[in-house]
Amino acid sequence: MAPLHSERLIGLLGAHAVRSGEALSSVDAGFDPANLDAGLAVLPRTTQEVADVLGYCSAHGLSVVPQGGRTGLSGAARSAHGQLIMMMQGMAQIVAIDAVSHTAIVEAGCTLQTLEEAVRQHGLTCGIDLGARGTATIGGMIATNAGGQEAFRFGPMRQRIVGLEIVLPDGRVLGDLTQVIKANGGYDIKQLFIGSEGTLGIVTRACLRLSPYEAPGTTALVSLVDLNSGIRLFRRLEALSHGRLLRAELMSGNHVSLSARDHGADALAEFGEQGDCAIFEFTDQAVLEAELGLAFEEGLISDALLCKNEKERDAVWKIREDWAVDRAFPHGLWFDLSVPLAGMGTYIDALHARLHAHDPAVQLFYIGHLGDGNLHITVNKPAPMTAHYKAISALVYEELTALGGFFSAEHGIGLEKREALAEQSDPVKLALMRDIKRLIDPSGIMNPGKVLQP
Ligand SMILES: Cc1cc2nc3c(=O)[nH]c(=O)nc-3n(C[C@H](O)[C@H](O)[C@H](O)COP(=O)(O)OP(=O)(O)OC[C@H]3O[C@@H](n4cnc5c(N)ncnc54)[C@H](O)[C@@H]3O)c2cc1C
C-alpha cells in the first residue's frame, strides 16, 4: 500500500516533496526517536498542496501526522507504519510584518527564532520564548499552545494569535486570518485548533500579535530562603514602576547544583547548595540591585549574582535550559503542572513528604516558569522508573485540583498524558471534545490516537 500512496503523492506534489527510505532516515527525528516511524513523509510548499494531500488522505483513509520542528515533549508528533507525516518546513515564509499594527503573518513552518530575529529589526518581539526556539515552529507552537518564559507577561500562544488559516481534514481551507484583536463573529472556531496537537487540521498560516521589544538589562541568579520568599520577591519586582521584570524562572537547588557542575561552573553550583534558586531578568540594573539588597536584608534571599556580561548571563541560562538532570537520570518520570502561586510552596513541601514516604530513594527535581506557576517536575532514581508511573503520578496529582492547579500546563497531552486527561477531566468536557473531533474529522485521519484515547 505504501508504495502506491508514495507514487500518488509524487503525482500530486512532485518527487522533491515526498520522502521515504534513506531520504527520510537521514532526517533528524527530533525529541522522540519514533517520530519518523511512518517511513513516508510529504513536504508541501503551499496551502493548496496541503489541501490536495489532505483531500487525498481523506479519500483513501490514510492518517496524517503533522510535524513542525519535532521538539514536542509529549509524543504528539510520533508516527507509526501506515501513516503519512506532513512536514511543514517547506512552508516557512514570513509573509508580512506590520510594524504599525504590531502584527506578523507567517507560514506555519517558520521557526520561532527566525520570526523573532525578523521582528526585532522593527523593535518588536513575538512575546513568547522557549528553549527550543531555534527548531520549534510557529505551527507546532500553535498546535501545542506553547507557553515558555514570557507567558506571565504576554500569555501563552493562544494569546499571541490574532488569526489563523487552517486546512481541514477533508481538504477545505478555513480562512480566518484576521489582523485585528477585536473580531467578534460568533463562535471563535480558530480557538479549537490552538492546542489541538494536530488532531483537527493543519495550521498553514498565522497572524501573530507583536509587542515592543525590551532588552534584558540585567540577569540575576539568586538563592531563595524558601519558595514562598521567591514568590514574594517575584511579585515585588513585578510591581515596580521603575523598570520592568522580563523573566522569572525557578529551579530546585539540586537542579542548579547538578546542572552547574555538569558544565564545570562550580561557583554557580554553590547557589543550588543553599536551596531553591530563581533567575530574574529586569530592565534596570540599579533598581534590581537595590531590590535584591533589600530582599537580602529582609531574609528573602541568601545569595545573589548579578551577571556582569553576556558570558555570565549565558552560563546562568545554561543551567536552566540544559538537560543535565535528564542525562544523569534518563529513566526519570516527567510532569508538567500548573500550580497557583499562593499554593506552590505548600504543594512542593507536601509532594516532597509524599514521595519520601513512598520511597526514600527517589529524588524530586523541578524547574519552572515562576511567574505563571508552571512547574516541570522530574522524579528520579538511579534505576528505571516507568513501572512506578501510576503510583508516582497519583502522588504528584494528589491535591493539585483542590489547590486550583492543573495536571497539564504547556507541553500538551500527546500520547503521554492521555490517561491523565481521561482521569482528570470533567466528563462533559471530554464528551464534547470527542463530538468536536468527530464533527471536524469524521474519518479520523488527523493524528489519530493523540490527545483522546481511541
Ligand atoms: C529544549 C526544549 C525546551 C522547551 N521549552 C518549552 C517551553 O518553555 N514551553 C513550552 O510550551 N514548550 C517547550 N518545549 C516543547 C516544544 O518546544 C513545544 O511543544 C513546541 O511548541 C513544539 O513545536 P514543534 O514545531 O517542534 O512541534 P512538533 O514537535 O513537530 O509537533 C508538536 C505537535 O504539533 C502538531 N503540529 C506541528 N505543526 C503543526 C501544524 N502546522 N498544524 C497542526 N499541527 C501541527 C504535531 O502534530 C504535534 O501534535 C520545549 C522543548 C524542548 C526540546
The ligand as a Gaussian input file, in Angstrom:
#p B3LYP/6-31G(d) Opt

LIG

0 1
 C       14.765000      22.298000      24.844000
 C       13.253000      22.395000      24.831000
 C       12.666000      23.411000      25.570000
 C       11.272000      23.544000      25.537000
 N       10.719000      24.551000      26.269000
 C        9.384000      24.728000      26.220000
 C        8.777000      25.791000      26.949000
 O        9.421000      26.533000      27.684000
 N        7.451000      25.960000      26.818000
 C        6.680000      25.151000      26.015000
 O        5.462000      25.364000      25.916000
 N        7.235000      24.119000      25.326000
 C        8.549000      23.894000      25.415000
 N        9.109000      22.851000      24.725000
 C        8.252000      21.951000      23.927000
 C        8.180000      22.284000      22.426000
 O        9.212000      23.111000      22.023000
 C        6.861000      22.919000      22.095000
 O        5.833000      21.993000      22.347000
 C        6.722000      23.405000      20.645000
 O        5.538000      24.135000      20.598000
 C        6.657000      22.302000      19.595000
 O        6.846000      22.884000      18.323000
 P        7.343000      21.977000      17.088000
 O        7.335000      22.819000      15.869000
 O        8.624000      21.329000      17.423000
 O        6.172000      20.925000      17.007000
 P        6.270000      19.321000      16.836000
 O        7.010000      18.728000      17.987000
 O        6.756000      18.974000      15.482000
 O        4.719000      18.938000      16.946000
 C        4.054000      19.168000      18.154000
 C        2.552000      18.969000      17.904000
 O        2.080000      19.954000      16.990000
 C        1.499000      19.338000      15.835000
 N        1.822000      20.220000      14.703000
 C        3.041000      20.648000      14.310000
 N        2.914000      21.525000      13.296000
 C        1.580000      21.639000      13.036000
 C        0.804000      22.368000      12.099000
 N        1.367000      23.208000      11.224000
 N       -0.545000      22.225000      12.112000
 C       -1.142000      21.397000      13.002000
 N       -0.459000      20.669000      13.909000
 C        0.890000      20.806000      13.923000
 C        2.100000      17.951000      15.777000
 O        1.254000      17.038000      15.123000
 C        2.191000      17.635000      17.261000
 O        0.929000      17.247000      17.718000
 C       10.488000      22.660000      24.769000
 C       11.103000      21.639000      24.033000
 C       12.467000      21.492000      24.072000
 C       13.104000      20.387000      23.268000

